[in-house]
Amino acid sequence: MLKYNSKTSFCRYFLMTAAVFFITASTLPAQDNGKKKGPPPVPVRVAAVEKKMVSDQISLIGTSEAIATSTVAAEVSGVVEYFPVEEGRFVKKGELLVRLRSTNLKLRLKGAIAAKETIKANLQNAEKELNRLSKLKKTNSIAETKYDNALYTHRALSQVLLRSKAEIEQLEYEIKQKKVLAPFSGFVSKEHTQVGEWIKIGGPVVTLLNLSQIEITVDVPERYSVLLAPESEVKVVIKSISNDPFPSKIYAVLPQGDPDSRTFPVRIRLDNPNVKIKSGMEAVVTFNLANKKSALLIPKDSVVTAGNNKLVFLVADGKAIPVNVKILGYYDGNVAVQGNLKPGAPVVIRGNERLRPGQAVTVLK
């Protein structure tokens, strides 16, 4: 009986030990016999390097100016009665800038109108008398001199009426000119008068700036000015507003240069619908010169800034390979560069911000 129980206890002990071993083994992590896996490839988009003929470029600093600056003057004299504008305010074309006192002119106008009515009445009587004498003259019933006097009186009164009408028109015009209106839409940059002041004929009222367009003047060295073509495209960057360039064209290359500095003024015009560009701002203008050269072009989005260096990532054997480049110029969204690149090579244009040298990539279609 004891033997049987010992064997039974041993079997039970063996089975329990095996079960514990099995459970423990099943909960342990599986051993990785292969190599440790790295991060998944980074998805990127690429574009091919191109080789094209481009122009040399120069960048020079200019100054922005209003397309029109006008010191608005009064055409008639008078005391300022109403002055509703102030510096910095935007006014529309035809808006009132100043109103001069016109009481004296209005009184003179009333008198001139009354005088005209008197002249008209006298002329009507003279016309009736002339018609009556004309009938008598046909029958030789009156003296020739009497008819002639009636004729001359009618003609004289006709001329007096014309002069009276001209005087009324002049007074009405002067009264109208007592209101000085804005000749164009723009900003008041300076006030030249105030309420109660006397303005002479031609006296200044305000200085008005038209900023709907901006004109930029750049003094270009002589050696470059001869390489600029009229209406050739330029890029304008106003850093105080944005680093993105404004596309434009050369408006004029002035023929008169500065003999001391040997520079020639070049004018560029920009539309300014939101009036963000103010007069007097610094503008960096990039010109395309007339000479051509072969250059490697890549999209500007492919260039990554690394400290003081510029680089791009090539895709080779599924990996990102950094290549240092030097920027030579910008051409309609592309960049002319110098570096160890070949035409047709794929450069990363999307997903390159966080790439590391040698990192695996997947090219998206």
C-alpha positions in Angstrom: 0.0 0.0 0.0 2.8 2.4 0.8 4.6 1.6 -2.4 1.5 2.3 -4.5 1.0 5.6 -2.7 4.7 6.7 -3.3 4.5 5.9 -7.0 1.2 7.8 -7.2 2.7 10.8 -5.4 5.7 10.8 -7.6 3.6 10.8 -10.8 1.5 13.6 -9.4 4.6 15.6 -8.6 6.1 15.0 -12.1 2.9 16.1 -13.9 2.6 19.3 -11.8 6.3 20.2 -12.5 5.8 19.6 -16.2 2.7 21.8 -16.3 4.5 24.6 -14.5 7.4 24.4 -16.9 5.1 24.5 -19.9 3.1 27.5 -18.6 6.3 29.4 -17.8 7.8 28.6 -21.2 4.7 29.7 -23.0 4.8 33.2 -21.3 8.4 34.0 -22.0 9.1 36.3 -25.1 10.2 34.5 -28.2 13.8 34.8 -29.1 14.5 36.9 -32.2 17.0 34.9 -34.3 17.1 37.4 -37.1 18.6 40.9 -37.3 17.0 43.8 -35.4 14.6 45.7 -37.7 15.0 49.5 -38.2 12.4 52.3 -38.7 10.2 52.0 -41.8 11.2 53.9 -45.0 10.2 57.6 -45.1 7.7 58.4 -48.0 9.1 61.1 -50.2 8.4 62.8 -53.6 11.1 63.5 -56.1 11.8 65.6 -59.2 14.5 65.2 -61.8 17.5 67.6 -62.1 17.3 69.6 -65.3 20.0 71.3 -67.4 18.8 74.5 -69.1 20.0 77.8 -70.5 19.4 80.6 -68.0 20.5 84.3 -67.6 22.9 85.6 -65.1 21.2 87.5 -62.2 22.1 90.4 -60.0 20.2 91.6 -57.0 20.2 95.3 -56.1 18.4 97.5 -53.5 15.9 100.1 -54.5 13.3 102.3 -52.8 9.5 102.1 -53.2 7.6 105.3 -54.1 3.9 106.1 -54.7 2.9 106.0 -58.3 1.7 109.6 -58.0 2.4 112.3 -55.4 0.3 115.5 -55.7 0.3 118.7 -53.7 -3.3 119.5 -54.2 -3.9 123.3 -54.5 -6.8 125.6 -54.3 -7.8 127.3 -57.6 -9.4 130.3 -55.9 -8.5 132.2 -52.7 -10.5 132.3 -49.5 -10.7 131.5 -45.8 -10.9 127.8 -44.9 -14.3 127.1 -43.6 -14.3 123.3 -43.4 -11.3 121.0 -43.4 -12.5 117.4 -42.8 -9.3 115.4 -43.7 -6.2 114.6 -41.7 -2.8 113.0 -42.2 -2.8 109.3 -42.8 -6.5 109.2 -43.9 -7.5 107.5 -47.1 -9.7 109.5 -49.4 -11.6 108.5 -52.5 -11.5 110.4 -55.8 -13.9 113.3 -55.7 -14.1 113.4 -51.9 -14.1 116.8 -50.2 -10.7 118.0 -49.0 -11.4 121.6 -48.0 -14.2 124.1 -48.3 -13.5 127.8 -48.5 -16.0 130.5 -47.4 -18.1 131.7 -50.4 -20.6 134.1 -48.9 -19.3 137.1 -50.9 -19.4 135.3 -54.1 -22.9 134.1 -53.5 -24.1 137.6 -52.9 -22.4 138.8 -56.1 -24.0 136.0 -57.9 -27.5 137.1 -56.8 -26.7 140.6 -58.0 -25.5 139.4 -61.3 -28.6 137.3 -61.8 -30.8 140.3 -61.1 -28.8 142.5 -63.5 -29.2 139.8 -66.2 -33.0 139.9 -65.8 -33.0 143.7 -66.2 -30.9 143.4 -69.3 -33.2 140.7 -70.7 -36.2 143.0 -70.2 -34.5 146.0 -71.9 -33.5 143.7 -74.7 -37.0 142.5 -75.2 -38.2 146.2 -75.4 -35.4 147.0 -77.8 -36.3 144.1 -80.0 -40.0 145.2 -80.2 -39.0 148.7 -81.0 -36.6 147.4 -83.7 -39.4 145.3 -85.3 -41.8 148.3 -85.3 -39.2 150.6 -86.9 -38.3 147.9 -89.5 -41.9 147.9 -90.8 -41.9 151.7 -91.0 -38.6 151.7 -92.7 -40.0 149.6 -95.5 -42.6 152.2 -96.2 -40.1 155.1 -95.8 -42.1 156.4 -92.9 -39.2 157.1 -90.6 -35.8 158.6 -90.8 -32.8 156.2 -91.5 -31.0 157.4 -88.4 -33.9 156.5 -86.1 -33.8 153.0 -87.3 -30.1 152.7 -87.1 -30.2 153.9 -83.4 -32.7 151.2 -82.6 -30.6 148.6 -84.3 -27.4 149.6 -82.5 -29.3 149.7 -79.2 -30.5 146.1 -79.7 -27.1 144.9 -80.7 -25.5 146.6 -77.6 -28.0 145.1 -75.2 -27.4 141.6 -76.8 -23.7 141.9 -76.1 -24.4 143.2 -72.5 -26.6 140.1 -71.9 -23.8 137.8 -73.1 -21.3 139.5 -70.8 -23.8 139.2 -67.9 -24.2 135.5 -68.6 -20.4 135.0 -68.7 -20.1 136.9 -65.4 -22.7 134.6 -63.8 -20.9 131.5 -65.1 -17.6 132.8 -63.7 -19.1 133.4 -60.3 -20.8 129.9 -60.3 -17.4 128.4 -61.3 -15.6 130.2 -58.5 -18.2 129.2 -56.0 -17.8 125.6 -57.2 -14.0 125.9 -56.8 -14.4 126.9 -53.2 -14.7 123.1 -52.6 -11.4 121.4 -53.3 -11.9 117.7 -54.2 -9.5 114.8 -54.3 -8.2 114.4 -57.9 -7.5 110.7 -57.3 -7.9 108.1 -54.5 -5.0 108.0 -52.1 -3.6 108.8 -48.6 -3.2 112.3 -47.1 0.5 112.4 -46.3 0.6 116.1 -45.2 -1.7 118.9 -44.2 -0.9 122.4 -45.5 -3.8 124.4 -44.0 -6.3 124.5 -41.2 -9.7 126.0 -40.5 -9.6 129.8 -40.3 -6.5 130.2 -42.5 -6.4 132.2 -45.7 -5.5 130.3 -48.8 -4.1 132.2 -51.8 -4.9 131.3 -55.4 -2.8 128.2 -56.0 -2.1 127.7 -52.3 -1.4 124.1 -51.1 -4.1 122.2 -49.3 -2.8 118.6 -48.8 -0.2 116.3 -50.2 -1.9 113.2 -51.6 -0.2 109.8 -52.3 -1.6 107.3 -54.8 -0.5 103.9 -53.5 -2.6 101.7 -55.8 0.6 101.1 -57.7 4.2 101.3 -56.4 7.1 102.5 -58.4 10.5 101.2 -57.4 13.7 103.0 -58.5 17.0 101.1 -58.6 20.3 102.6 -59.4 22.0 100.0 -61.7 25.7 100.1 -62.4 26.6 101.0 -65.9 28.1 97.5 -66.7 24.8 95.9 -65.9 22.4 98.5 -67.2 23.5 97.7 -70.8 22.5 94.1 -70.2 18.9 94.9 -69.2 16.2 94.5 -71.7 13.1 96.7 -71.6 10.1 94.9 -70.1 12.2 92.0 -69.0 10.9 90.1 -65.9 12.2 90.9 -62.4 11.6 89.6 -58.9 11.0 92.1 -56.1 11.3 91.2 -52.4 10.2 93.6 -49.7 11.5 91.9 -46.6 9.4 94.0 -44.2 6.3 92.4 -45.8 7.3 89.0 -47.0 10.3 86.9 -48.3 8.2 85.7 -51.2 9.0 87.7 -54.4 6.6 89.9 -56.2 6.8 89.2 -60.0 7.1 92.3 -62.2 8.7 93.8 -65.2 11.1 96.6 -66.0 9.0 99.7 -66.7 11.8 102.0 -67.9 15.6 102.3 -68.0 16.2 106.0 -67.9 18.8 107.3 -70.4 20.3 109.9 -68.1 22.7 108.4 -65.5 24.7 109.8 -62.6 28.2 110.7 -64.0 29.7 110.4 -60.5 28.5 107.0 -59.5 28.1 105.7 -63.1 24.6 104.3 -62.3 21.4 104.5 -64.3 17.9 104.6 -62.7 15.7 101.7 -63.5 12.0 101.8 -62.8 9.8 98.9 -61.8 6.1 99.1 -61.1 4.0 96.8 -58.9 0.3 96.6 -58.3 -0.5 97.3 -54.7 -4.2 96.3 -54.2 -4.1 95.8 -50.4 -1.8 98.9 -49.9 0.6 96.8 -47.9 3.6 98.4 -49.6 4.3 102.0 -48.4 6.3 104.7 -50.0 10.0 104.7 -48.8 10.3 100.9 -48.2 13.4 99.0 -49.1 13.0 96.6 -52.0 15.5 94.0 -53.2 15.2 93.6 -57.0 16.6 90.6 -58.9 17.3 91.3 -62.6 17.9 88.8 -65.4 20.8 89.9 -67.5 20.8 89.5 -71.3 23.7 86.9 -71.4 22.9 83.2 -71.2 24.6 80.2 -69.6 23.9 76.5 -69.0 22.9 75.7 -65.4 21.4 72.8 -63.3 17.8 73.6 -62.2 16.0 72.0 -59.3 12.7 72.9 -57.6 13.3 75.4 -54.8 11.4 73.1 -52.4 14.2 70.6 -52.7 16.7 72.9 -51.1 17.2 72.4 -47.3 19.0 74.8 -45.1 21.5 73.3 -42.7 23.2 76.1 -40.7 25.1 78.2 -43.2 25.0 75.5 -45.9 22.4 74.6 -48.5 21.9 70.9 -49.5 19.6 68.6 -51.3 18.8 64.9 -50.9 19.4 62.5 -53.8 17.7 59.1 -53.8 20.1 56.3 -54.6 19.5 52.6 -53.8 16.4 53.5 -51.7 18.4 55.8 -49.5 18.7 59.6 -49.0 22.1 60.9 -49.9 22.8 64.6 -49.0 24.7 66.8 -51.5 25.9 70.3 -50.7 24.9 72.9 -53.3 25.5 76.6 -54.0 22.5 78.7 -55.2 23.2 80.7 -58.3 19.7 82.2 -59.0 16.0 81.7 -58.9 13.9 81.0 -62.0 10.1 80.7 -61.8 10.0 78.2 -58.8 13.3 76.6 -59.8 16.7 77.2 -58.4 19.9 77.2 -60.4 22.6 75.4 -58.3 26.2 74.3 -58.5 27.1 71.0 -56.9 27.7 67.3 -57.4 24.5 66.7 -59.4 23.7 65.3 -62.8 20.8 65.9 -65.1 18.0 63.4 -64.5 19.1 62.6 -60.9 16.1 62.4 -58.5 16.1 65.0 -55.7 13.6 64.9 -52.9 11.1 67.8 -53.0 8.6 66.5 -50.3 9.5 64.9 -47.0 13.0 66.2 -47.0 12.7 68.4 -43.9 13.5 65.5 -41.4 15.6 63.2 -43.5 18.9 62.0 -42.2 21.9 60.9 -44.4 21.5 57.3 -45.4 17.9 57.1 -44.3 15.7 54.6 -46.2 13.0 56.3 -48.3 10.1 55.2 -50.4 9.4 57.3 -53.5 5.7 58.1 -53.9 4.2 58.2 -57.4 
